[in-house]
Amino acid sequence: MQVKAEFVNPFLVSASQVLQTETGTEVTQGQVRLEESPLESDEVTVLIGVVGRAQGLVLYGMTEQTACNLVSAMTGETIAEFDAMCESAVAELGNVITGLASGELEAAGYPCKIAPPSVVVGKGTSISTLSIKRLVIPLETSLGSITVHVALRETY
């Protein structure tokens, strides 16, 4: 099943807006590409399920260092190691981005709800999005790289 290209912009805009607001960093978008399932997890991967007129998964991948850098910028405290608090904060960051994007999707005629985030810690786990191809959006910040995977399909 093909993922709709119009599902990308809400996530790109939301990620840029939330990252800039929460961490004070500028966000630069790399080349968007289409990939088949499965994806190989990064050191930290936040997964958020989406149900409704758009359904599937949105995933945010990054290194543990990037996660620590993001949380340090968000809290104003130096976070030296990826711990439970850092994991929770990164999950919430993904939740806020996806929540904002779901509002944009609804405005575009794709009402949907999001599930609470899950976090996969450890590089190399195979995560299948089954028959849904992923639009992959690389984002660069001064705090590190984040890869957004949008594996959504339209339902009727």
C-alpha positions in Angstrom: 0.0 0.0 0.0 1.3 3.4 -1.0 1.7 6.2 1.7 0.3 9.5 0.6 2.8 12.3 0.1 0.5 14.8 1.7 1.1 13.0 5.0 4.7 14.3 5.1 4.1 18.1 5.5 2.2 18.0 8.8 5.1 16.0 10.3 7.8 18.2 8.8 6.1 21.4 9.9 5.2 20.0 13.4 8.7 18.6 14.0 10.4 21.8 13.0 8.0 23.9 15.1 8.2 21.7 18.2 12.0 21.3 18.1 12.6 25.0 17.6 10.2 25.9 20.4 11.3 23.3 22.9 15.1 23.3 22.2 15.8 26.6 20.5 17.5 24.9 17.6 17.0 25.5 13.9 15.9 22.4 11.9 17.1 21.6 8.4 15.3 19.0 6.3 17.2 16.5 4.2 16.0 14.7 1.1 12.7 12.9 1.7 12.7 9.3 0.4 10.4 6.3 0.2 11.5 3.0 1.9 10.0 -0.4 2.2 9.5 -2.2 5.5 11.1 -3.2 7.8 13.2 -0.4 9.2 16.2 -1.0 11.4 15.9 0.9 14.7 18.3 3.6 15.7 19.9 3.7 19.2 16.6 5.3 20.3 13.4 5.0 18.3 10.0 6.5 19.5 7.0 4.7 18.0 3.5 6.2 17.9 0.5 4.5 16.5 -2.1 6.4 14.5 -5.7 5.3 13.9 -8.5 6.9 12.1 -8.8 8.1 8.5 -5.0 8.0 8.5 -3.6 4.9 10.2 -0.2 3.3 10.7 3.0 4.3 12.6 5.2 7.3 13.0 8.7 6.7 14.2 11.4 9.0 15.4 15.0 7.7 15.3 18.1 9.2 16.9 21.3 8.3 18.7 21.4 8.3 22.5 23.6 11.3 22.3 21.1 13.3 20.3 18.4 12.3 22.8 20.5 13.5 25.7 21.3 16.8 23.8 17.6 17.4 23.0 16.5 16.8 26.6 19.4 18.9 27.9 18.2 21.8 25.7 14.6 21.2 26.8 15.3 21.1 30.6 18.3 23.5 30.8 20.2 20.8 32.6 23.1 18.7 31.3 21.9 15.2 30.7 25.0 13.1 30.4 23.5 9.6 30.0 20.4 8.2 28.4 18.3 7.2 31.5 14.6 6.7 32.3 13.9 10.5 32.5 15.6 11.1 29.2 13.6 8.2 27.6 10.4 9.7 29.0 11.2 13.2 27.7 12.1 12.0 24.2 8.9 9.9 24.1 6.9 13.0 25.1 8.7 15.1 22.4 7.6 12.5 19.8 4.1 12.6 21.3 3.9 16.4 21.0 5.1 16.4 17.4 2.7 13.6 16.4 -0.2 15.3 18.3 0.4 18.6 16.5 0.7 16.8 13.1 -2.6 14.8 13.8 -4.3 18.2 14.1 -2.9 19.2 10.7 -4.0 15.9 9.3 -7.5 16.4 10.6 -7.7 19.9 9.1 -6.7 18.3 5.7 -9.6 15.8 6.0 -7.8 12.9 7.7 -9.2 12.8 11.3 -7.1 10.5 13.5 -6.1 9.7 17.0 -2.7 8.8 18.4 -1.6 6.1 20.8 0.7 6.7 23.7 4.4 6.5 22.6 6.6 3.5 23.0 10.4 3.6 22.9 12.7 1.0 21.5 16.2 1.4 22.9 19.0 -0.4 21.0 20.3 -0.2 17.5 19.4 -2.8 14.9 15.9 -4.0 16.0 13.8 -4.8 12.9 10.5 -2.9 13.0 7.9 -3.8 10.4 5.3 -1.5 9.1 3.8 -4.4 7.2 2.4 -3.4 3.8 2.8 0.4 4.4 5.8 2.0 2.8 7.6 4.7 4.9 8.2 8.3 3.9 11.6 9.0 5.6 12.3 12.6 6.6 15.9 13.3 7.8 16.1 16.3 10.1 19.4 18.0 11.1 19.8 20.2 14.1 22.7 21.5 16.0 21.9 18.9 18.7 22.0 16.0 16.3 20.1 14.2 13.6 16.5 12.9 13.9 14.9 10.7 11.3 11.2 10.8 11.0 9.5 7.7 9.4 5.9 8.3 8.4 4.2 5.0 7.6 0.5 6.0 7.3 -2.2 4.9 4.9 -5.6 6.3 4.2 -8.6 4.3 5.4 -12.2 4.8 4.3 
